Structures are given as structure tokens and as C-alpha cells.
């Protein structure tokens, strides 16, 4: 909230508490290392989740094509007529096949 919108500056200070960091240099380094490791772990988790979402989208596209008996080329042509052309449109890749009974 900008200070101009605050009824009084005290209320704004109370609503956004300051982060308190240790004064000791060694503790600061330890905190930094901890936060960097947490960031790396979260970044890796997000990348894995993105890959799963992309794979699920590809599988859904292929299932839709099979349901309506479309080839990927036919779907691509349909999407171009429906949504216009894109110069750098990626091709629709085939979904990888999971062994039966294996769900992620």
C-alpha cells in the first residue's frame, strides 16, 4: 500500500513487518546458503512440474486426435484456420507411451 493511501504511516508500518536478519556474519552466510538451497530445490520442483504438465498436454492432444480420427497434420491445419497462422509454431510431438499400470 503506498504511503499516500495510508491513513497514518504507523498503520502501514504495522501491516508490513520488517524482516529481521542476524547481525553475525557467519549466521548471515548460513542463512544465505539455506535460502539458496531452498530456491534450488523449489526451482527443480517447478521444472519437473512444468515437464509433467507439458507431457499431460501432449497426451491430451494425441488422445483428442485419436478420438476424432485426426492426424497431427490435420489438427495443425485446423488450428491454423481457427486461430490464424504462427510463423514459428512448434510441431505437435508424439506423446511418450507409459507402460500399462504406471500412473504418475
C-alpha positions in Angstrom: 0.0 0.0 0.0 1.6 3.4 -1.0 2.2 5.8 1.8 -0.2 8.3 0.2 -3.1 5.9 0.6 -2.3 5.1 4.3 -4.4 7.0 6.9 -1.3 7.2 9.0 2.2 6.0 8.4 2.1 3.9 11.6 -0.6 1.7 10.3 1.4 1.0 7.1 4.5 0.0 9.2 2.4 -2.4 11.2 0.9 -4.1 8.2 4.2 -4.8 6.6 6.6 -6.2 9.2 10.3 -5.8 8.6 12.4 -8.9 8.1 14.9 -9.3 10.9 18.3 -10.8 10.0 21.1 -11.9 12.3 23.9 -9.4 12.8 26.5 -12.1 12.9 28.3 -12.5 9.5 28.6 -16.3 9.9 24.9 -16.7 10.6 24.1 -14.5 7.6 26.2 -16.7 5.4 24.4 -19.8 6.8 21.0 -18.2 6.2 22.0 -17.3 2.7 23.2 -20.8 2.0 19.9 -22.2 3.4 17.8 -19.9 1.3 19.8 -20.6 -1.9 19.5 -24.4 -1.4 15.7 -23.9 -0.8 15.5 -21.9 -4.0 17.4 -24.5 -6.0 15.1 -27.3 -4.6 12.0 -25.3 -5.5 13.3 -24.4 -8.9 13.9 -28.1 -9.7 10.5 -29.0 -8.4 8.9 -26.3 -10.6 10.8 -27.5 -13.7 9.7 -31.1 -13.0 6.1 -29.9 -12.7 6.4 -28.0 -16.0 7.6 -31.1 -17.7 4.7 -33.2 -16.3 2.2 -30.5 -17.4 3.7 -30.4 -20.9 3.6 -34.2 -21.2 0.0 -34.3 -20.0 -0.9 -31.6 -22.6 0.8 -33.6 -25.3 -1.0 -36.8 -24.2 -4.4 -34.9 -24.2 -3.7 -33.6 -27.7 -2.9 -37.0 -29.0 -6.0 -38.5 -27.3 -8.2 -35.9 -28.9 -6.7 -36.6 -32.3 -7.3 -40.3 -31.8 -10.9 -39.7 -30.6 -11.8 -37.6 -33.7 -9.6 -39.7 -36.1 -7.3 -36.7 -36.9 -3.7 -36.8 -37.8 -1.4 -34.2 -36.2 -1.2 -32.6 -39.6 -5.0 -32.3 -39.9 -5.1 -30.8 -36.4 -2.4 -28.4 -37.2 -4.3 -27.3 -40.4 -7.5 -26.9 -38.3 -5.8 -24.8 -35.7 -4.2 -22.6 -38.4 -7.7 -21.9 -39.9 -9.3 -21.4 -36.5 -6.6 -19.3 -34.8 -4.5 -17.9 -37.6 -1.0 -18.8 -38.6 2.1 -18.5 -36.5 5.4 -18.3 -38.2 7.3 -20.3 -35.6 4.6 -22.6 -34.5 6.1 -25.8 -33.0 5.1 -29.1 -34.4 2.9 -31.4 -32.3 5.2 -34.1 -30.9 4.0 -37.7 -30.2 3.3 -38.5 -26.6 5.5 -41.0 -24.9 3.8 -44.2 -24.1 3.8 -45.3 -20.4 3.7 -49.0 -19.6 0.2 -50.1 -18.5 -0.5 -49.7 -14.9 2.1 -47.0 -14.4 0.4 -43.7 -13.4 2.3 -40.6 -12.4 
